[in-house]
């Protein structure tokens, strides 16, 4: 089983996006969702952006994640 948490896109360079997971920064490809923008929250799998997540939903998920990891 894999648990995915939303990350926030902080930069885009060509077909690569930089994604911040609350301090941990990773890169992922944008080829499957080329319309993503800086500031979008996304779900990544296999180093590819798979889905955009509405900001309100992402923030709620991240709040619950933080509460369970205290």
GUMAR-89019 format. One record per residue: residue number from 1; x, y, z of N, C-alpha, C, CB in turn. Coordinates in nm, 4 decimals, m for minus. Glycine has a CB too. Layout:
<NUM, <X, Y, Z>, <X, Y, Z>, <X, Y, Z>, <X, Y, Z>>
...
REM end
This chain:
<1, <0.0845, m0.1177, 0.0000>, <0.0000, 0.0000, 0.0000>, <0.0889, 0.1238, 0.0000>, <m0.0961, m0.0001, 0.1220>>
<2, <0.0460, 0.2244, m0.0698>, <0.1208, 0.3492, m0.0795>, <0.0312, 0.4634, m0.0323>, <0.1710, 0.3738, m0.2254>>
<3, <0.0861, 0.5506, 0.0471>, <0.0125, 0.6670, 0.0944>, <0.0662, 0.7898, 0.0245>, <0.0230, 0.6818, 0.2482>>
<4, <m0.0190, 0.8629, m0.0423>, <0.0221, 0.9850, m0.1121>, <m0.0305, 1.1059, m0.0382>, <m0.0279, 0.9852, m0.2580>>
<5, <0.0587, 1.2016, m0.0173>, <0.0158, 1.3279, 0.0412>, <0.0372, 1.4371, m0.0629>, <0.0937, 1.3593, 0.1737>>
<6, <m0.0436, 1.5410, m0.0579>, <m0.0279, 1.6472, m0.1574>, <0.0976, 1.7294, m0.1313>, <m0.1506, 1.7383, m0.1579>>
<7, <0.1574, 1.7729, m0.2397>, <0.2702, 1.8646, m0.2337>, <0.2356, 1.9889, m0.3135>, <0.4000, 1.7982, m0.2874>>
<8, <0.3061, 2.0972, m0.2845>, <0.2787, 2.2248, m0.3515>, <0.3900, 2.2544, m0.4524>, <0.2666, 2.3408, m0.2475>>
<9, <0.3503, 2.2850, m0.5747>, <0.4479, 2.3192, m0.6784>, <0.5065, 2.4569, m0.6475>, <0.3823, 2.3173, m0.8206>>
<10, <0.6408, 2.4613, m0.6411>, <0.7086, 2.5878, m0.6122>, <0.7815, 2.6444, m0.7331>, <0.8066, 2.5689, m0.4990>>
<11, <0.8058, 2.5598, m0.8331>, <0.8732, 2.6062, m0.9546>, <0.8470, 2.5066, m1.0663>, <1.0263, 2.6239, m0.9312>>
<12, <0.8513, 2.5573, m1.1896>, <0.8385, 2.4724, m1.3074>, <0.9462, 2.5148, m1.4061>, <0.6950, 2.4825, m1.3711>>
<13, <1.0179, 2.4148, m1.4578>, <1.1224, 2.4393, m1.5567>, <1.1034, 2.3372, m1.6687>, <1.2669, 2.4293, m1.4928>>
<14, <1.0472, 2.3819, m1.7778>, <1.0191, 2.2901, m1.8878>, <0.9137, 2.1886, m1.8478>, <1.1464, 2.2188, m1.9321>>
<15, <0.9505, 2.0621, m1.8502>, <0.8575, 1.9542, m1.8153>, <0.8843, 1.8985, m1.6764>, <0.8662, 1.8422, m1.9177>>
<16, <0.9532, 1.9743, m1.5922>, <0.9849, 1.9314, m1.4556>, <0.9302, 2.0350, m1.3575>, <1.1393, 1.9127, m1.4366>>
<17, <0.8710, 1.9850, m1.2505>, <0.8193, 2.0728, m1.1453>, <0.8929, 2.0423, m1.0151>, <0.6648, 2.0549, m1.1276>>
<18, <0.9177, 2.1467, m0.9380>, <0.9725, 2.1311, m0.8035>, <0.8552, 2.1337, m0.7081>, <1.0778, 2.2432, m0.7689>>
<19, <0.8488, 2.0338, m0.6210>, <0.7336, 2.0179, m0.5331>, <0.7805, 2.0139, m0.3891>, <0.6541, 1.8903, m0.5681>>
<20, <0.7166, 2.0957, m0.3053>, <0.7507, 2.1052, m0.1631>, <0.6495, 2.0253, m0.0822>, <0.7540, 2.2537, m0.1158>>
<21, <0.7018, 1.9325, m0.0037>, <0.6204, 1.8516, 0.0865>, <0.6474, 1.8949, 0.2303>, <0.6500, 1.6999, 0.0677>>
<22, <0.6241, 2.0208, 0.2597>, <0.6446, 2.0705, 0.3950>, <0.7902, 2.0691, 0.4377>, <0.5642, 1.9896, 0.4911>>
<23, <0.8792, 2.1066, 0.3490>, <1.0207, 2.1125, 0.3804>, <1.1043, 2.0129, 0.3022>, <1.0405, 2.0899, 0.5255>>
<24, <1.0453, 1.9039, 0.2609>, <1.1159, 1.8094, 0.1739>, <1.0799, 1.8446, 0.0306>, <1.0786, 1.6594, 0.2073>>
<25, <1.1821, 1.8691, m0.0507>, <1.1597, 1.9146, m0.1877>, <1.2016, 1.8041, m0.2844>, <1.2382, 2.0462, m0.2166>>
<26, <1.1145, 1.7785, m0.3807>, <1.1418, 1.6764, m0.4830>, <1.1000, 1.7296, m0.6197>, <1.0669, 1.5431, m0.4508>>
<27, <1.1424, 1.6596, m0.7237>, <1.1032, 1.6950, m0.8596>, <1.0127, 1.5875, m0.9181>, <1.2271, 1.7150, m0.9484>>
<28, <0.9253, 1.6307, m1.0101>, <0.8351, 1.5376, m1.0782>, <0.8057, 1.5911, m1.2173>, <0.7030, 1.5173, m0.9977>>
<29, <0.7728, 1.5003, m1.3064>, <0.7401, 1.5381, m1.4430>, <0.5984, 1.5912, m1.4562>, <0.7589, 1.4206, m1.5345>>
<30, <0.5805, 1.6793, m1.5537>, <0.4496, 1.7421, m1.5761>, <0.3808, 1.6904, m1.7030>, <0.4657, 1.8936, m1.5849>>
<31, <0.4401, 1.5920, m1.7700>, <0.3889, 1.5482, m1.9007>, <0.2440, 1.5002, m1.8966>, <0.4759, 1.4377, m1.9544>>
<32, <0.2020, 1.4381, m1.7865>, <0.0646, 1.3868, m1.7794>, <m0.0379, 1.4958, m1.7489>, <0.0556, 1.2785, m1.6739>>
<33, <0.0069, 1.6044, m1.6856>, <m0.0809, 1.7185, m1.6554>, <m0.0061, 1.8479, m1.6898>, <m0.1255, 1.7178, m1.5036>>
<34, <0.0060, 1.8782, m1.8166>, <0.0865, 1.9938, m1.8575>, <0.0296, 2.1293, m1.8175>, <0.1037, 1.9913, m2.0042>>
<35, <m0.0933, 2.1342, m1.7675>, <m0.1544, 2.2629, m1.7309>, <m0.1301, 2.3010, m1.5850>, <m0.3036, 2.2582, m1.7572>>
<36, <m0.0459, 2.2263, m1.5102>, <m0.0199, 2.2622, m1.3709>, <0.0576, 2.3936, m1.3643>, <0.0582, 2.1497, m1.2991>>
<37, <0.0393, 2.4639, m1.2537>, <0.1019, 2.5949, m1.2344>, <0.1664, 2.6010, m1.0969>, <m0.0017, 2.7089, m1.2507>>
<38, <0.2600, 2.6940, m1.0814>, <0.3196, 2.7208, m0.9504>, <0.2071, 2.7555, m0.8539>, <0.4258, 2.8366, m0.9578>>
<39, <0.2094, 2.6946, m0.7365>, <0.1052, 2.7166, m0.6364>, <0.0025, 2.6046, m0.6311>, <0.0355, 2.8462, m0.6635>>
<40, <m0.0053, 2.5217, m0.7371>, <m0.0986, 2.4090, m0.7373>, <m0.0525, 2.3019, m0.6387>, <m0.1115, 2.3494, m0.8791>>
<41, <m0.1486, 2.2349, m0.5788>, <m0.1208, 2.1165, m0.4972>, <m0.1441, 1.9950, m0.5850>, <m0.2109, 2.1117, m0.3677>>
<42, <m0.0529, 1.8974, m0.5749>, <m0.0592, 1.7819, m0.6636>, <m0.0270, 1.6533, m0.5886>, <0.0366, 1.7997, m0.7809>>
<43, <m0.0676, 1.5426, m0.6507>, <m0.0311, 1.4086, m0.6060>, <0.0666, 1.3533, m0.7098>, <m0.1587, 1.3148, m0.5890>>
<44, <0.1759, 1.2947, m0.6612>, <0.2812, 1.2422, m0.7475>, <0.2945, 1.0919, m0.7258>, <0.4160, 1.3137, m0.7201>>
<45, <0.3171, 1.0196, m0.8342>, <0.3471, 0.8774, m0.8277>, <0.4512, 0.8474, m0.9342>, <0.2184, 0.7902, m0.8475>>
<46, <0.5514, 0.7690, m0.8993>, <0.6574, 0.7312, m0.9931>, <0.7221, 0.8542, m1.0575>, <0.6011, 0.6389, m1.1018>>
<47, <0.7396, 0.9593, m0.9769>, <0.8040, 1.0839, m1.0203>, <0.7288, 1.1576, m1.1304>, <0.9427, 1.0544, m1.0677>>
<48, <0.5971, 1.1313, m1.1402>, <0.5123, 1.2013, m1.2357>, <0.3921, 1.2593, m1.1622>, <0.4668, 1.1064, m1.3501>>
<49, <0.3540, 1.3819, m1.1971>, <0.2340, 1.4419, m1.1393>, <0.1138, 1.3708, m1.1988>, <0.2277, 1.5965, m1.1660>>
<50, <0.0297, 1.3154, m1.1104>, <m0.0851, 1.2370, m1.1544>, <m0.2172, 1.3116, m1.1422>, <m0.0924, 1.1101, m1.0759>>
<51, <m0.2239, 1.4039, m1.0448>, <m0.3531, 1.4660, m1.0158>, <m0.3328, 1.5993, m0.9457>, <m0.4402, 1.3730, m0.9295>>
<52, <m0.4164, 1.6966, m0.9824>, <m0.4238, 1.8215, m0.9067>, <m0.5230, 1.8020, m0.7930>, <m0.4656, 1.9418, m0.9982>>
<53, <m0.4974, 1.8688, m0.6809>, <m0.5842, 1.8605, m0.5636>, <m0.6286, 2.0028, m0.5301>, <m0.5107, 1.7921, m0.4409>>
<54, <m0.7586, 2.0250, m0.5097>, <m0.8032, 2.1585, m0.4701>, <m0.7303, 2.2042, m0.3428>, <m0.9563, 2.1597, m0.4479>>
<55, <m0.6946, 2.3311, m0.3375>, <m0.6160, 2.3838, m0.2257>, <m0.6799, 2.3564, m0.0901>, <m0.5963, 2.5323, m0.2425>>
<56, <m0.8107, 2.3755, m0.0787>, <m0.8780, 2.3534, 0.0500>, <m0.8667, 2.2075, 0.0930>, <m1.0262, 2.3943, 0.0412>>
<57, <m0.8828, 2.1156, m0.0002>, <m0.8717, 1.9729, 0.0301>, <m0.7277, 1.9375, 0.0687>, <m0.9174, 1.8879, m0.0909>>
<58, <m0.6309, 1.9924, m0.0044>, <m0.4903, 1.9642, 0.0257>, <m0.4534, 2.0154, 0.1648>, <m0.3986, 2.0279, m0.0806>>
<59, <m0.4963, 2.1361, 0.1984>, <m0.4634, 2.1937, 0.3294>, <m0.5259, 2.1121, 0.4422>, <m0.5110, 2.3398, 0.3375>>
<60, <m0.6487, 2.0641, 0.4213>, <m0.7143, 1.9811, 0.5222>, <m0.6385, 1.8490, 0.5392>, <m0.8622, 1.9543, 0.4832>>
<61, <m0.5991, 1.7870, 0.4292>, <m0.5232, 1.6626, 0.4342>, <m0.3903, 1.6832, 0.5053>, <m0.4997, 1.6084, 0.2932>>
<62, <m0.3205, 1.7918, 0.4738>, <m0.1917, 1.8192, 0.5371>, <m0.2065, 1.8481, 0.6870>, <m0.1236, 1.9372, 0.4678>>
<63, <m0.3171, 1.9118, 0.7250>, <m0.3422, 1.9369, 0.8671>, <m0.3598, 1.8044, 0.9416>, <m0.4677, 2.0265, 0.8855>>
<64, <m0.4395, 1.7144, 0.8859>, <m0.4595, 1.5836, 0.9487>, <m0.3266, 1.5069, 0.9541>, <m0.5666, 1.5015, 0.8712>>
<65, <m0.2492, 1.5135, 0.8470>, <m0.1191, 1.4469, 0.8421>, <m0.0287, 1.4989, 0.9549>, <m0.0517, 1.4689, 0.7039>>
<66, <m0.0249, 1.6320, 0.9708>, <0.0580, 1.6918, 1.0770>, <0.0108, 1.6481, 1.2145>, <0.0557, 1.8450, 1.0677>>
<67, <m0.1195, 1.6423, 1.2356>, <m0.1743, 1.6025, 1.3658>, <m0.1394, 1.4579, 1.3994>, <m0.3262, 1.6208, 1.3674>>
<68, <m0.1362, 1.3711, 1.3008>, <m0.1070, 1.2303, 1.3274>, <0.0417, 1.2039, 1.3435>, <m0.1617, 1.1444, 1.2161>>
<69, <0.1252, 1.2991, 1.3047>, <0.2692, 1.2808, 1.3134>, <0.3331, 1.3634, 1.4249>, <0.3326, 1.3160, 1.1819>>
<70, <0.2538, 1.4138, 1.5165>, <0.3090, 1.4908, 1.6303>, <0.3575, 1.3996, 1.7388>, <0.2049, 1.5867, 1.6873>>
REM end
